[in-house]
């Protein structure tokens, strides 16, 4: 069950990164699960089992007042998201999978105006680097649902 954050946090802050970690680790709530077939969620559970990779999901044109271009770093170990942090512009981005989108894409996601699946399909959130690209895309719906969970975090800019 997902613990939806109720307190609004600053976008790309340490608090937001931790809220993202909790949201993706908890998974969907009952209302979200009701929107898709049970077999879909069973597939997500199988994709997640034993998952041990890291993601850096960035915003290329984050305004300077929000910290400048940064990445949300999520580290998965054995199917659990164990670390959520922000990689600031001056730090080197190291992750198994690095994805990048623009600020408008992120704003649309957080406002509920952008579908996470379409963000990937239409390359608005694009894979830049990957240790095993085929493996990433074989489990892409697990990633999509995680991005959806991130998009439901109340955030301000």
C-alpha positions, 0 to 999 in steps of 0.5 A: 500500500502506498503512503501518499505524502500529504505535506507539500514539499519543494520539488527536487529537495532532499525531502522530495527525494525521500518522499519519492523513495517512499512512494515508489517503494510502497507501490500503488494504493488501492485506487490506483490498482483498481485502474488496471487488471490484477494480472498487470499488477502481478507482472509489476510484482514479478518485475520488481522481485529482486530488482537491484538497480539504480536510477538517476531521473533528471530535469535538464533545465531546472531553474537556478532558484530550484537548484539548476539541472539535477537528478533524482537518484533512486537505488533499488536493492532486492525489490526495495527502494533503499535510497532517494537523493538529489544529485546536484549539477556539480556532482557526477551522475552515476547510476545503472540507468540515467533518464532525462526530461525537461522542466515542462515535462516534470511540471506536467507530470506533477500537475497530473497532466502527463501520463507516465507511460506516454512520457517514455513512449514519446521520449519526453523522459528519455533513457540517456545511459543504461547498463543493460538497455534491453533489461530496462525496457523489458521491465519498463512498466515497473519504471512507468508505475514508479514515475506515476507514484513520483508524479502523485507527490504534492510538490511546489516549485 
